[in-house]
Amino acid sequence: MSPDTYPSWLVWALLSAGFAALTAIFAKIGVEDINSDLATLIRTVVVLISLSLILFATGQFNQTGPISTKSWAFLLLSGLGTGASWICYFRALKLGPATLVAPIDKLSVVLVALFGAVFLGERPSLNGWLGIALIATGAVLIAFKR
């Protein structure tokens, strides 16, 4: 498959999924012997330092223009949401198996579709809604296995 046959966002989304999978495994091992909130802090510091280095190395800090109040507000809310999500995720990993925590965490995909439809006016196709329903069903089946 050549780069012209699929959109570039797909490559980034697949890489994101791969790194997220590794994150769950690494986090589960890393949180074993420490408090889950401390583990979240360590992870956050690593992300902050890594991204800062990337921005400095690529000169992107020099390319910033004015940032609107709306952007600041929503990025602040997004950051708070990320922090809350990470705290809950690490607590769940501390208490439960990664093979059950990660699928439930991925119910966020379903919630994004619902919130996107309600708040952003996005309209997934019939196939899109079917896929979203299958994700929800799969997460529930995995989490509540008997």
C-alpha positions in Angstrom: 0.0 0.0 0.0 1.5 3.3 -1.0 1.2 6.5 1.0 -1.1 7.9 -1.7 -3.8 5.2 -1.1 -4.7 6.2 2.5 -5.0 9.4 4.4 -2.0 10.5 6.5 -4.2 10.7 9.6 -4.6 7.0 9.4 -0.9 6.3 9.8 -0.9 8.6 12.9 -4.0 7.0 14.3 -2.5 3.5 13.9 0.7 4.6 15.5 -1.3 6.1 18.3 -3.2 2.8 18.8 0.1 0.9 18.9 1.7 3.3 21.4 -1.5 3.2 23.5 -1.3 -0.6 23.7 2.3 -0.4 24.8 1.4 2.3 27.3 -1.1 0.0 28.9 1.4 -2.8 29.3 4.2 -0.6 30.5 1.9 1.3 32.9 0.6 -2.0 34.4 4.1 -3.1 35.1 5.3 0.3 36.3 2.4 0.9 38.7 2.7 -2.5 40.4 4.9 -1.3 43.3 3.9 2.4 43.7 0.9 4.6 44.3 -1.1 5.1 41.1 -1.2 8.9 41.5 2.6 9.0 41.7 2.8 6.8 38.7 0.5 9.3 36.8 2.7 12.2 37.9 5.9 10.4 36.6 4.2 9.7 33.3 3.1 13.3 33.0 6.6 14.7 33.6 8.0 12.3 31.0 5.4 13.4 28.5 6.1 17.1 29.3 9.8 16.8 29.0 9.6 14.6 25.8 7.2 17.0 24.0 9.2 20.0 25.1 12.4 18.5 23.6 10.6 17.7 20.3 9.2 21.2 20.1 12.6 22.8 20.8 14.4 20.4 18.4 12.0 21.1 15.5 11.9 24.9 16.2 8.1 24.8 16.7 8.4 27.0 19.9 9.5 29.8 17.5 6.5 29.4 15.3 3.8 30.2 17.8 1.5 33.1 17.1 -1.2 34.6 19.2 -3.4 32.0 20.9 -7.1 32.9 21.3 -8.9 32.9 24.6 -11.2 30.2 23.2 -8.2 28.0 22.4 -6.7 28.5 25.8 -10.0 27.7 27.5 -10.6 24.5 25.5 -7.0 23.3 25.8 -7.2 23.9 29.5 -10.3 21.8 29.7 -8.7 19.2 27.5 -5.7 19.1 29.8 -7.9 18.7 32.9 -9.8 15.9 31.1 -6.5 14.2 30.2 -5.3 14.4 33.8 -8.5 13.0 35.2 -8.5 10.2 32.6 -4.9 9.3 33.4 -5.5 9.3 37.1 -8.5 7.0 36.7 -6.7 4.8 34.2 -3.7 4.3 36.4 -5.9 3.6 39.4 -7.8 1.0 37.3 -4.6 -0.6 36.1 -3.4 -0.8 39.7 -6.5 -2.6 40.7 -7.3 -4.7 37.7 -5.8 -6.6 34.7 -4.7 -4.6 31.7 -6.7 -6.9 29.5 -9.9 -5.8 31.1 -9.0 -2.1 31.9 -7.8 -1.2 28.4 -11.0 -2.3 26.5 -13.2 -0.4 29.0 -11.0 2.6 28.5 -11.6 2.3 24.8 -15.3 3.0 25.4 -14.0 6.5 25.0 -14.3 5.9 21.3 -18.0 5.4 21.7 -18.3 8.5 23.8 -16.3 10.5 21.3 -18.8 9.5 18.6 -21.8 10.4 20.8 -20.3 13.7 22.0 -19.1 14.5 18.4 -22.6 14.1 17.2 -24.2 16.1 20.0 -21.7 18.9 20.4 -19.9 19.1 17.0 -22.7 18.2 14.7 -20.6 15.3 13.3 -22.7 12.6 11.6 -21.1 9.2 11.3 -22.5 7.0 8.5 -24.6 3.9 9.1 -21.5 1.8 8.9 -19.8 4.2 11.3 -22.6 3.8 13.9 -22.4 0.0 13.4 -18.7 0.0 14.1 -19.2 2.2 17.2 -21.9 -0.2 18.4 -19.5 -3.2 17.8 -16.8 -1.4 19.8 -19.2 -0.9 22.7 -20.4 -4.5 22.5 -16.9 -5.9 22.4 -15.8 -3.8 25.4 -18.7 -5.0 27.4 -18.2 -8.6 26.4 -14.5 -8.5 27.4 -15.1 -6.7 30.7 -18.0 -8.8 31.8 -16.8 -12.3 30.7 -18.2 -15.2 32.7 
